[in-house]
Amino acid sequence: MTIRSAEQLLSQATVDLEDYLVSMRRISDAMYYDVIKSRDLGKESVGNEMALLYEAHKDNLVSFALYNRAGNLISAAPVATQKENVDVTQQEWFLNAVAQEENLHFSLPHVQNLFDDSSFRYYWVISLSRAVDITDSGVPMLGVLLVDMNYSAMESMMARLNEIGSSQYFYLCDRNGELIYHPRLPQITSGNASENTSMAVTYEDGVHTERYDGVKRTVIVSTISYTGWKLVSVIPNSVYSIGMSNMRYFIIMVFLAMLLAIFVINRSISYRISRPLMELDDSIRRMEAGELDPEKVSIGGPEEVAHIGATLRDSFRRINALMDDIVIEQEEKRISELDALQSQINPHFLYNTLDSIVWMIEGGRNKDAVFMVTQLASLFRISLSKGKTIISIEDELRHAQYYMNIQKVRYKDSFEVSFDIDEEVKPFAIVKLVVQPILENAVYYGVEGMDGEGKISVRAYRKEDDIYIEISDNGIGIPEEEVPLLLTDNTRVRRRGSGVGLINVHKRLQLRFGEAYGLHIESMPDEGTTVTIHIPVVRLVEAEQ
């Protein structure tokens, strides 16, 4: 198992290294075949393309450089100054490229020493060099393309491979046995350790057994394509004895796992017994909080617990049915009250209006009669509203205007009426027939008999998330002790009007919108009365739903 695991790791690492080297080779190919071969370097520069290619792969590259046969620098990326007294023609990567023109050559890790670095940093690199054909002012000649790969990328791959945490390790060497990476490379370089690389390079790919420095060990070898490098895994035989110790630990762990399993089974049995009761208790708590439908009350577990759950479900179902009946009853009562309100539009008002129309016709005031009929028809059309109890504020205030137009004609313009309506509030919803009864009170108990000095104003506006409609008059006012009774005492007898008091309007508003809303009355004797309708901002579609 240890050897098989090492072979799998070695195989995957070989693929990763080969992919990395292939990507470097493709970068070199792209620079050579796509750029250098198609340019006359005497007339065109390759600096921009080299810089772009470098920027695209700078995480894995340190530098790009192109030299002619004489070792003169033609172009480099990133743009840098070549060090003085550097003779590239004597460096191994240059000599190998010139000597074997058709091949790519990978060097051993070394410090990049060609260009000055403004940050005074030193980079460890592996040089990939190749001979390239260049053209200078129409003259073909030989050059060398150098790609310095960042050694840290390959070092990271190997470091991750060696994170197995035992005496087993992996190293990389070239075809001559020179180390490219070894987890103990500093000790080997200083002479405090050694590695059997000379024998490893002679092995074929596969598993081998050897004795080195008196230690018997297993060596697994894999060759890296394109380079001839050898990736080697070393497994000392002591690893197997560690495996036996691990077996003892394994047995102990199995025993502990059995104890844990017994504990878990015991807890599971206890839980299965108590779970139905816990779920039933949770269902009851959620029902009390209004978060659960009665049909979803938990029924399960032993027969006795299931019976309790079924009984509770039936009880909650009956309670909800009774509550639904109560809600329906209240809704029907509210609709009946509204119907009663609609049917209680003062017959005296209707008779007087029709009598006024007849009088106008007999007197030849046909235009005034047409106006009165039109206003009366519009008044009743909005009053009916196709049976809806919720209408827009615009329609409700239009109904109020029709009503006041008729009243002004009947009272021969003995009072003034003004409407100041904020356009923003018109589309929102309101309960039908709440403004007209208040205006009726303002006429009969406020400004009637003031001989042309009476004034009634209607103002509607929005304040944050609330809407206010104020109906004010400058009439005789209401005694201070009677103001609170207007919204609390339902036994007060109306002398005149529709028979529907302010308390009725107040309750209908609260029934629809909540206890925080309704009417507010302010009045002082001989100074007039202001009744304010307070409702929330609700769109008409939402209110109808």
LOTIMAR-444097 format. One record per residue (C-alpha): x, y, z; residue in three letters. Coordinates in steps of 0.1 Angstrom, whole numbers, padded with zeros to 4 digits, always signed. Layout:
<nodes>
XYZALA/...
</nodes>
This chain:
<nodes>
+0000+0000+0000MET/+0028+0024+0008THR/+0045+0017-0026ILE/+0013+0019-0045ARG/+0005+0053-0028SER/+0040+0065-0037ALA/+0036+0054-0073GLU/+0003+0073-0076GLN/+0019+0105-0061LEU/+0049+0101-0084LEU/+0027+0097-0115SER/+0006+0127-0107GLN/+0037+0148-0099ALA/+0052+0137-0132THR/+0021+0149-0151VAL/+0022+0182-0132ASP/+0059+0188-0140LEU/+0054+0178-0176GLU/+0025+0202-0179ASP/+0045+0230-0164TYR/+0075+0224-0188LEU/+0051+0221-0218VAL/+0036+0254-0209SER/+0071+0270-0208MET/+0079+0253-0242ARG/+0047+0267-0257ARG/+0057+0302-0245ILE/+0091+0298-0262SER/+0073+0284-0294ASP/+0049+0313-0294ALA/+0077+0339-0293MET/+0098+0321-0319TYR/+0072+0310-0345TYR/+0046+0337-0341ASP/+0069+0367-0337VAL/+0107+0363-0344ILE/+0104+0342-0376LYS/+0080+0367-0391SER/+0100+0399-0384ARG/+0130+0416-0400ASP/+0148+0427-0368LEU/+0167+0454-0387GLY/+0134+0471-0395LYS/+0109+0459-0368GLU/+0112+0454-0331SER/+0099+0425-0312VAL/+0099+0443-0279GLY/+0062+0449-0276ASN/+0052+0413-0283GLU/+0079+0400-0260MET/+0066+0424-0232ALA/+0030+0413-0238LEU/+0039+0376-0236LEU/+0059+0383-0205TYR/+0030+0401-0188GLU/+0007+0372-0197ALA/+0029+0347-0179HIS/+0049+0367-0155LYS/+0039+0346-0125ASP/+0060+0317-0140ASN/+0087+0338-0158LEU/+0116+0360-0146VAL/+0128+0372-0180SER/+0127+0369-0218PHE/+0159+0376-0239ALA/+0169+0374-0275LEU/+0206+0374-0285TYR/+0224+0372-0318ASN/+0252+0347-0326ARG/+0278+0371-0313ALA/+0260+0373-0279GLY/+0247+0408-0284ASN/+0213+0415-0267LEU/+0186+0423-0293ILE/+0155+0425-0270SER/+0145+0416-0235ALA/+0115+0417-0212ALA/+0109+0431-0188PRO/+0129+0461-0200VAL/+0162+0460-0181ALA/+0199+0469-0183THR/+0223+0440-0190GLN/+0251+0438-0165LYS/+0285+0449-0177GLU/+0312+0424-0184ASN/+0287+0396-0190VAL/+0298+0373-0218ASP/+0267+0352-0226VAL/+0286+0332-0253THR/+0305+0314-0226GLN/+0275+0304-0205GLN/+0262+0269-0207GLU/+0227+0276-0218TRP/+0241+0296-0248PHE/+0267+0270-0258LEU/+0241+0242-0256ASN/+0216+0261-0278ALA/+0242+0269-0304VAL/+0257+0234-0305ALA/+0223+0216-0309GLN/+0202+0239-0330GLU/+0171+0217-0332GLU/+0166+0211-0295ASN/+0154+0229-0264LEU/+0177+0229-0234HIS/+0168+0231-0198PHE/+0195+0242-0173SER/+0200+0234-0137LEU/+0186+0259-0111PRO/+0209+0290-0109HIS/+0208+0327-0099VAL/+0197+0349-0128GLN/+0228+0370-0134ASN/+0222+0388-0168LEU/+0203+0419-0159PHE/+0205+0445-0131ASP/+0174+0445-0108ASP/+0164+0479-0093SER/+0152+0461-0062SER/+0185+0443-0058PHE/+0167+0410-0056ARG/+0182+0377-0069TYR/+0160+0352-0086TYR/+0166+0315-0089TRP/+0157+0304-0124VAL/+0158+0274-0148ILE/+0168+0286-0182SER/+0151+0273-0213LEU/+0173+0281-0243SER/+0170+0273-0280ARG/+0187+0283-0313ALA/+0164+0305-0335VAL/+0167+0318-0371ASP/+0165+0356-0372ILE/+0166+0381-0400THR/+0185+0414-0397ASP/+0180+0438-0427SER/+0173+0409-0450GLY/+0203+0389-0438VAL/+0194+0355-0421PRO/+0215+0346-0391MET/+0215+0325-0360LEU/+0203+0337-0326GLY/+0195+0323-0292VAL/+0161+0328-0274LEU/+0163+0325-0236LEU/+0133+0320-0213VAL/+0142+0322-0176ASP/+0115+0302-0157MET/+0109+0310-0120ASN/+0123+0282-0100TYR/+0100+0289-0071SER/+0070+0274-0091ALA/+0087+0241-0095MET/+0101+0243-0059GLU/+0065+0247-0047SER/+0053+0216-0066MET/+0081+0195-0051MET/+0076+0210-0016ALA/+0039+0200-0017ARG/+0049+0165-0028LEU/+0071+0161+0003ASN/+0044+0171+0028GLU/+0037+0135+0036ILE/+0051+0138+0071GLY/+0073+0106+0072SER/+0108+0095+0063SER/+0096+0089+0027GLN/+0107+0118+0004TYR/+0109+0128-0033PHE/+0137+0145-0053TYR/+0144+0156-0089LEU/+0177+0154-0108CYS/+0188+0158-0144ASP/+0200+0131-0167ARG/+0236+0135-0154ASN/+0226+0131-0117GLY/+0228+0168-0109GLU/+0202+0177-0083LEU/+0174+0201-0093ILE/+0154+0198-0061TYR/+0159+0178-0029HIS/+0142+0184+0005PRO/+0177+0183+0021ARG/+0195+0202-0007LEU/+0213+0226+0018PRO/+0228+0197+0038GLN/+0239+0179+0006ILE/+0255+0211-0008THR/+0274+0216+0025SER/+0285+0180+0025GLY/+0265+0170+0056ASN/+0243+0146+0036ALA/+0244+0127+0003SER/+0221+0112-0023GLU/+0225+0082-0046ASN/+0217+0102-0078THR/+0244+0084-0099SER/+0226+0051-0095MET/+0191+0066-0098ALA/+0198+0080-0133VAL/+0206+0045-0145THR/+0173+0030-0133TYR/+0144+0024-0157GLU/+0110+0038-0147ASP/+0095+0017-0120GLY/+0102+0002-0086VAL/+0138-0007-0075HIS/+0154-0019-0043THR/+0188-0007-0031GLU/+0210-0003-0001ARG/+0226+0031+0004TYR/+0247+0042+0034ASP/+0238+0009+0051GLY/+0200+0016+0048VAL/+0178-0007+0027LYS/+0152+0012+0008ARG/+0128+0012-0021THR/+0133+0036-0050VAL/+0106+0045-0075ILE/+0117+0063-0106VAL/+0098+0083-0133SER/+0113+0101-0162THR/+0101+0136-0172ILE/+0095+0140-0209SER/+0114+0166-0230TYR/+0142+0169-0204THR/+0154+0134-0194GLY/+0150+0145-0158TRP/+0144+0119-0132LYS/+0117+0122-0105LEU/+0126+0098-0077VAL/+0107+0086-0046SER/+0127+0071-0017VAL/+0110+0049+0008ILE/+0132+0036+0037PRO/+0122+0001+0050ASN/+0117+0018+0084SER/+0085+0032+0070VAL/+0070-0004+0070TYR/+0077-0008+0107SER/+0061+0025+0113ILE/+0031+0010+0095GLY/+0030-0019+0121MET/+0029+0007+0149SER/+0001+0024+0130ASN/-0018-0010+0130MET/-0016-0011+0168ARG/-0030+0024+0169TYR/-0056+0014+0145PHE/-0068-0015+0167ILE/-0070+0009+0197ILE/-0090+0034+0176MET/-0114+0006+0165VAL/-0119-0003+0201PHE/-0126+0034+0210LEU/-0149+0036+0180ALA/-0169+0007+0193MET/-0173+0023+0226LEU/-0184+0055+0208LEU/-0209+0035+0187ALA/-0224+0019+0218ILE/-0229+0054+0233PHE/-0244+0067+0201VAL/-0268+0037+0198ILE/-0279+0043+0234ASN/-0285+0079+0227ARG/-0303+0071+0195SER/-0327+0047+0213ILE/-0334+0073+0240SER/-0340+0099+0213TYR/-0364+0078+0194ARG/-0385+0074+0225ILE/-0384+0111+0234SER/-0385+0126+0199ARG/-0423+0123+0193PRO/-0430+0140+0226LEU/-0404+0168+0218MET/-0419+0173+0183GLU/-0455+0174+0198LEU/-0443+0200+0223ASP/-0427+0220+0196ASP/-0458+0219+0175SER/-0479+0232+0204ILE/-0455+0260+0210ARG/-0455+0270+0173ARG/-0493+0268+0172MET/-0494+0292+0202GLU/-0471+0316+0184ALA/-0492+0314+0152GLY/-0464+0299+0132GLU/-0479+0265+0124LEU/-0510+0252+0106ASP/-0531+0228+0127PRO/-0529+0202+0100GLU/-0491+0200+0105LYS/-0493+0192+0142VAL/-0469+0163+0147SER/-0485+0128+0151ILE/-0461+0099+0156GLY/-0443+0077+0181GLY/-0461+0053+0204PRO/-0498+0049+0201GLU/-0505+0070+0232GLU/-0484+0099+0220VAL/-0500+0096+0185ALA/-0535+0097+0200HIS/-0527+0129+0220ILE/-0513+0145+0188GLY/-0544+0136+0168ALA/-0567+0149+0196THR/-0548+0182+0197LEU/-0549+0185+0159ARG/-0587+0181+0160ASP/-0591+0206+0188SER/-0569+0232+0170PHE/-0589+0226+0138ARG/-0622+0232+0156ARG/-0608+0264+0173ILE/-0596+0277+0139ASN/-0630+0270+0124ALA/-0647+0289+0152LEU/-0623+0318+0147MET/-0629+0319+0110ASP/-0667+0320+0116ASP/-0662+0349+0140ILE/-0641+0367+0114VAL/-0667+0361+0087ILE/-0694+0373+0111GLU/-0676+0405+0119GLN/-0669+0411+0082GLU/-0706+0406+0073GLU/-0715+0429+0102LYS/-0691+0455+0089ARG/-0706+0452+0054ILE/-0741+0455+0068SER/-0731+0486+0087GLU/-0718+0501+0054LEU/-0749+0491+0036ASP/-0770+0507+0063ALA/-0749+0538+0059LEU/-0755+0539+0022GLN/-0792+0534+0027SER/-0794+0562+0054GLN/-0784+0591+0031ILE/-0809+0616+0044ASN/-0843+0612+0026PRO/-0849+0648+0036HIS/-0818+0658+0017PHE/-0830+0638-0014LEU/-0865+0653-0012TYR/-0853+0688-0009ASN/-0829+0683-0037THR/-0856+0669-0060LEU/-0879+0697-0050ASP/-0852+0722-0058SER/-0848+0706-0093ILE/-0886+0708-0099VAL/-0886+0744-0088TRP/-0857+0753-0111MET/-0874+0737-0141ILE/-0907+0755-0134GLU/-0888+0787-0131GLY/-0870+0781-0165GLY/-0836+0776-0149ARG/-0828+0746-0170ASN/-0790+0749-0168LYS/-0792+0750-0130ASP/-0816+0720-0130ALA/-0792+0700-0153VAL/-0763+0708-0130PHE/-0783+0696-0100MET/-0793+0664-0117VAL/-0758+0657-0129THR/-0743+0663-0095GLN/-0770+0641-0078LEU/-0764+0613-0104ALA/-0726+0615-0098SER/-0732+0614-0061LEU/-0752+0582-0062PHE/-0728+0566-0087ARG/-0699+0569-0064ILE/-0720+0560-0034SER/-0728+0527-0050LEU/-0692+0521-0064SER/-0703+0487-0078LYS/-0707+0473-0042GLY/-0671+0480-0032LYS/-0664+0492+0003THR/-0629+0505-0005ILE/-0624+0532-0031ILE/-0596+0557-0039SER/-0592+0589-0020ILE/-0598+0607-0053GLU/-0633+0592-0057ASP/-0642+0597-0021GLU/-0633+0634-0023LEU/-0650+0638-0056ARG/-0682+0623-0040HIS/-0678+0650-0012ALA/-0675+0677-0039GLN/-0707+0666-0056TYR/-0725+0666-0022TYR/-0712+0701-0014MET/-0721+0714-0048ASN/-0758+0703-0043ILE/-0758+0717-0007GLN/-0745+0751-0019LYS/-0773+0753-0045VAL/-0799+0744-0019ARG/-0785+0769+0006TYR/-0781+0795-0022LYS/-0744+0798-0017ASP/-0748+0809+0019SER/-0714+0794+0028PHE/-0681+0789+0010GLU/-0664+0755+0004VAL/-0627+0750-0006SER/-0607+0718-0014PHE/-0569+0717-0010ASP/-0559+0681-0021ILE/-0523+0669-0025ASP/-0521+0651-0058GLU/-0499+0625-0042GLU/-0526+0611-0020VAL/-0553+0606-0046LYS/-0545+0571-0058PRO/-0544+0556-0022PHE/-0573+0537-0006ALA/-0599+0548+0019ILE/-0631+0534+0033VAL/-0661+0546+0013LYS/-0685+0573+0027LEU/-0664+0587+0055VAL/-0660+0623+0044VAL/-0696+0631+0034GLN/-0711+0625+0070PRO/-0685+0649+0084ILE/-0693+0675+0058LEU/-0730+0670+0066GLU/-0723+0678+0102ASN/-0703+0708+0092ALA/-0733+0722+0073VAL/-0761+0714+0097TYR/-0743+0720+0130TYR/-0716+0744+0119GLY/-0722+0770+0093VAL/-0760+0768+0087GLU/-0776+0802+0095GLY/-0743+0822+0094MET/-0758+0843+0065ASP/-0729+0840+0040GLY/-0701+0841+0065GLU/-0697+0803+0068GLY/-0666+0786+0055LYS/-0658+0749+0051ILE/-0624+0737+0040SER/-0612+0702+0031VAL/-0575+0696+0031ARG/-0557+0662+0022ALA/-0520+0656+0025TYR/-0494+0629+0032ARG/-0470+0628+0061LYS/-0444+0600+0060GLU/-0464+0567+0059ASP/-0498+0583+0069ASP/-0525+0603+0051ILE/-0545+0631+0068TYR/-0578+0646+0056ILE/-0589+0676+0076GLU/-0625+0690+0074ILE/-0627+0724+0091SER/-0655+0749+0096ASP/-0658+0783+0113ASN/-0691+0775+0128GLY/-0705+0777+0163ILE/-0682+0749+0176GLY/-0689+0722+0202ILE/-0688+0725+0240PRO/-0655+0712+0254GLU/-0672+0685+0275GLU/-0691+0670+0245GLU/-0661+0666+0222VAL/-0648+0633+0238PRO/-0684+0618+0237LEU/-0686+0622+0199LEU/-0663+0591+0194LEU/-0673+0571+0224THR/-0711+0575+0231ASP/-0732+0556+0206ASN/-0765+0564+0223THR/-0765+0601+0213ARG/-0796+0610+0192VAL/-0791+0630+0161ARG/-0815+0659+0155ARG/-0807+0661+0118ARG/-0785+0645+0091GLY/-0780+0610+0079SER/-0785+0594+0112GLY/-0749+0580+0111VAL/-0728+0596+0138GLY/-0690+0603+0138LEU/-0685+0572+0160ILE/-0698+0550+0132ASN/-0672+0565+0108VAL/-0645+0562+0135HIS/-0652+0525+0141LYS/-0653+0516+0104ARG/-0619+0532+0098LEU/-0604+0514+0128GLN/-0620+0481+0117LEU/-0603+0484+0083ARG/-0570+0500+0092PHE/-0564+0493+0129GLY/-0569+0509+0163GLU/-0541+0534+0157ALA/-0562+0551+0130TYR/-0597+0568+0128GLY/-0610+0603+0136LEU/-0596+0631+0157HIS/-0618+0661+0167ILE/-0607+0696+0178GLU/-0633+0722+0186SER/-0638+0754+0205MET/-0672+0772+0210PRO/-0676+0801+0185ASP/-0643+0793+0169GLU/-0653+0763+0147GLY/-0645+0726+0145THR/-0618+0705+0128THR/-0623+0668+0122VAL/-0592+0649+0110THR/-0593+0615+0092ILE/-0561+0596+0099HIS/-0554+0565+0077ILE/-0522+0547+0066PRO/-0507+0549+0031VAL/-0523+0518+0014VAL/-0525+0512-0023ARG/-0559+0505-0036LEU/-0550+0470-0050VAL/-0536+0459-0016GLU/-0567+0472+0002ALA/-0591+0454-0021GLU/-0572+0421-0014GLN/
</nodes>
